[in-house]
């Protein structure tokens, strides 16, 4: 369908095209990385974000995310290794760092199968915690504590998203915020039309959907497809370090990121972004509607669980007697099996729409790898880098949920 001359003139006046090779919907870490990867291939790329750029309403904001090789499922370490290479390339291209290296500590009951698998995948070595980091951790008797010294660290989340958006623009991509996508339709002659709430329409040979917690809503609306992705309201907590202990818990002192595989699935990062504070939180949270959040559900329970963990494991170094000093809300988009969705939508869209979603609280570190794979799937109809890196994409197919097209009733 040819655009009118007036529409073309209006688009030219704002620096926009009306037809693109790849349109990416959603400018969190996955969409920003996909846009950069597509633009780096020379594809005319449009990146659309429904909110302000770098907003705090989804899953890609904040100051820190852990990158680690310690994984229970074997399909993820190859993707982490690919991502680590791409993080380094992006840092070199941008001229600044978003990754602070750190060792990673995995700990839990010695017979915990998930812990043993994670330790094995990371090549971690067992350590005596009483001799490490000034005795900051006190593990119960019978616990395994193992450290992987290489490949881990802390990613500055918001800075990372900004970096990939800037690199995408540098490579020629167009980035638009406050552009909510309300419809995506298949064109009879091939390709898609993407419509925003303001009435703008953009045509693309391919579309990549990376809208995080809004995935199920958007795909239900535009394709009548139900994908079981449940957003959870999660909480990031920063606690005060006890006086005199601050220096030993800092990243520059070699303090690790850590994961605890006990009854409370706690994780943490070294003191880095907020001086005198340390990030210690736990997985999980109550289900939420990303368009109707109360911003408080489950907060008390999560805070109390983490406080009890600190009292048991780090009583001499972290103050848990009072409330955490800083609370930050986030969303995790969970699939039933906690595995990603990286696949063509299929149905009437065939291979013209690629979906990246359901990253289940552990995807940020792999953003550059996921973005590269999504871009290749859109442009080439295959992900050659996945084969080269040993990433098995079969684990991330939509059809594992027995998804079927459904007629949506208005």
N, C-alpha and C positions, 0 to 999 in steps of 0.2 A: 504494500500500500504506500503510495507516494505521499510524502508530506507536502503541505501547501507551501507556496512561495512565501507567504506572510509568516508562517511558522518557522520556516528556515531562516528568514531574515531576523526574526526575534531571537532565535537560538544563536545565530552568529553574533548578535549584539552582546550577548552575555558570555561568549566564548564556549557555548555548548554546541555539540553536534546533536542531530536527531537520530542518527544511526550509529551503532557501536558494534564492535566485534564481540565484546564481553560486557555485560552489565552485572555488577555485583551489588546485591541488596543486603545491607547490614555492614557497618563499618567498625565492628569490634576487632579483636586481634585476628580472627580468622578471615573476615572480609577484607581487612586492610592488607593482610599478607597475600591474599588471593589477587587483589587488585594490583599490588606491586609485582607479583609473579607474572600476571597477564601482560601488564604494561611493559615489563622487561623483555617480553617476547615480541614486542612491537605491535601488540594488539591495541586497537582503539578501545579504551576501557573507561567505563563510568562507574563510580562508587557512590551509592546512595545510602544516606543515614537518616532515619526518621527523627532523631533527636539532635541536639547540638553535638558536634564532634567532641570526643573525649568525655561524654556524659558519664554519670555515676548511677545509671538506672539498670544496667545489665550485669555482665560478668567480666568485663575487661578493664575495669578501673582499679585504682589503688596503687600502692607503692611496691608491693612485693608478691612474687609468685616463686614457688620452688621449682627448680629443674633438677632432675635426678634420674639415674639409671635404675634405681631400685624399684622394680615392678613385679607384681605377682603374675601377670599374664605375659606370655612370651611375645605377643604381637607388638608390644609397645617399645621395648628397648631399641629396635632398629629405627623406629620413627623418632625417638629421642635423639639418637646419634645423628640422623639426618638433620633434625632441627638444630642441633648444636652447631653443625657446620654452617647452616644457613644463618643462624644468629651471628656467627663470627663474620660472615660475608657482609651482612647488613650493617654491622658495627663499622666495618672497614669502609663501606660505601658512604655511610653517613658521617663518619669522623668522630663519633662519640660512643660511649659505652652504655649499655643497658643491663649488662650481666656482671654481677659481682661473684667471683668464684668462692665456693665454700665446700668443705667436706659434708657428707650426709651420714647421719646416725640413724640406724634402724634398730628398734628394740621391742621386745615383747616376750611372752612366755615361750620357752625353748621349743615346745612342741607345736607351736602355731604354724600351720602349713603355709599360710599366706606370708608370714614373716620369712620363713625358710626360703620360699621361692624368690622373694624380693632380694634377700641377701645374696642368693646364688646369682641372680641376674645382674646384680651390680658388682659382683666380684668383691664383696665387702669382707673385711677381716674382723674377727672377734677381738674385742678390746676389753680391758679392765676399766670400767668407768671411774672407779675411785682414783685412778691415775691420770684422768683426762680432764681438761678444762677446769682445773682447780676444784674438782669434786662437785661440779655444778649439778650433776644428775645423781640420784640415788635409786637404782633399780632394785626391785624385789629379788629375793633369792630365787634362783631357778629361771631367771630371765636371760635371754640371749641379747647381747649388745654388740653390734657390728658396725664398722665404719668403712665407707667407700671414700677414698681421698680425691678421686679425679672425676671430672665431668659434671659435678654438681654446682649449685650456686643459687643466687637470688636474682630474679628478673624484676626490674622496675616496670610494672604493668602499664601504667598510663604513658610513661615515656616511650615504651616499646611500641604501643599503638601509634603514637604521634610520629615515631621514627618511620614506620612502614607507610603511613599516609604521606609523609613528606617525600619519601623515596618513590612512591607511586606517582606523585605529581611530577617529580623530577624526570621520571621516565615517560611523561606525557599523559597520565591518567587525569580525568576530571573527577573531582570530589565535591559532592553536594550534601550539606546537612539540612536538617529540618525539611526533609523530603520523604514523607511517609509513603511507602508503596501500598496501594490498596487493591491493585489488580495486576495480574500477569496473565496474558492470554497468548495462545499459540497462533501464529500467522499461518494461513493456508499454504503459502508458498515457502514456509520454513522460517525459523527464527521466532522471536517473541516480541510482544509489546508490553512494556512496563509502564503502568500508570500511577501517578502520585495523587495524594489527596488534594493538591492544588489544581488538578486537571491536566498537568503536563503528561505527555506521552513520549516515551523513548523506545526506539526499536533496536534490537540486538540480535546478532546471530545466535548468541548463547546467553544464558542467565545463570548466575551462581547465587544461591540463597544461603546466607549466613546470618540469620536474625536471632540466634540464641533462644531465649525464653519465649519468643514470639513465633517460633517455627510452626508449632502445631496449629495455631490460629491462622497464620498466613496460608499454609498449605491446605488447610480445610476450606478456607475461603476461595482460593484461586483454583484448586484442583479437586476438591471434594475428597481429599486423601487424609486419613487419620494416621499419624505417626505417634506412638506412645512416648512422648517426651514430657516429663513432669517438672516444671520449675519448682525449686525449693528456695525458701528464704533462709539465707545463711548469714553468719555473723563472724566478722574478723575482730579479734580482741587484742589490745596492747596493754601489758601489765608493767607496773613500775618495778624496776630492778632495785634490790636493796642497796643502801649506801655502801660504797666501797667495793661493790661487785660489778659496777658498770663496765669497766675496761675489759674484764675477762670474758664478757658475753658479747663483745663487739665482733663484727665480721672481720675487721682488720687484725683481730687477735686470733683468728682461726677458729672461732666458735662455729659449730655446724648448724645446718638445717637438720630437722629431725622429725621422725615419724614413730609414733607409739602404737603398737598393735594389740594393746590390752582391751579391756572392756570399754574404755573411752578412747575412740580413735583420734588421738591428739596429734597435731603437727605444729611445727614452729620454725622460726627463722632467727638468725642472729640479730642483735641490736644493730640497726642500720639506718632506717629512715627517720626514726624519732629518737633522738638522744635520751638515754636514761630509761627507755622503754624497750620491751621485747614482745614480739608477736607470738602468741600461743593461742591456738583455737582448736576446734574439733570439727570433724566432718558432720554433715547432716543438717537438718532443719525441717520445719514444717512446709507442706505444700503451699504454694501461693499462686495468685493470678498476677502476672507482671503489670497489668493495667489497673489493678485494684489492691495494692499492698497496704497493710496497716503498719509496716515497718517495725513491728515489735513482737509479733508472734514467735514464741519459742526462745526469746532472748534470755529470759531468766533461767530457764532450764539449761541452756547451753553454757551460760556464764557460770552457773553453779557446778556443772560437770567439769569444766576446765579448772575452776578454782580448787576443787578436790584433787584433781590430778597434780596441780602445782604443789599443793600441800604435801603430797606423797612423794613426788619425784624431784622437786627443786625447792624445798622449803628454805634452804639457807641462802638462796640467791634471788628469788622472785617473791614479791609481796602479793599474797593472794587474800590477805585479811580484809582489805577494802575492795571496792568495785574496780574493774579494769578502768584504766585512765581514758582509753579511747575505744569506741565501738564504731565499726563500719559495716553497713549492710551490703550484701551482695546477693546474686542469684546463681544457683547451679541448675543446669538443665539436664535432668537425669533420664537415661533410658533404663528399661527394666534390668538389663544385664550390665549396665555401666560402661558399655562399649559405645564408641562413636558411631555416627551416621556419616558416611562419605560415599555418595552414590548418585547415579542419575535418578531422577524422579520416575522416569518411565511413563507409562500410560500415554495420554495424548501428547505429552511433551517429549516423549522419547528421550533422546540424549541432548535436547536443547536446554534442559534445566538440570543443574547439578546442585545437590544439597549437602551442606556441611553443618552438622547439628549434633545435639545430645552429647556434649563433651564432658558431662557428668562430674564436673569439679576437678578434672585432672588434665584438661586439654591445653591450657594456655602455653605451657612450655613447648608444645609441639606446633604452635601456630605457624611458624614459617614452613614447616614440612606439610602441614595440612593445606595451607594456602597454595603451595607449589603443586600439590596433587590435584586440588580442585581446578586450578588454572589449566593444567595439562588435560584433564578430563574434558573441560569445556572446549579448549582449542583443538586438541588432537584426537579426542574420542578415546583416549587411553592415558594411563599414568605411567610413563616410562621410568620416571624417577623412582617410583615405588618398587618396580622390578629390580632396578639397579641397587637400591638400598636394602632390599630384602624385606620390604614392608608388604604384608599379606592383606590386601584390601578386602578379601572375602569375608573377613570378620565384621566389616562395617556396612554390609548390604542392608537396604531397607526391607527386602523380602524376608529377612529373618523374623520379622514381627508379623508375618502373614498379612501385610497391609494390602488392602484392596481399594480400588476406586469406589467412592460412595457418592450417591446423589445428595448434595446438600440442600435441605429444604429452607427456603427463605421465609 
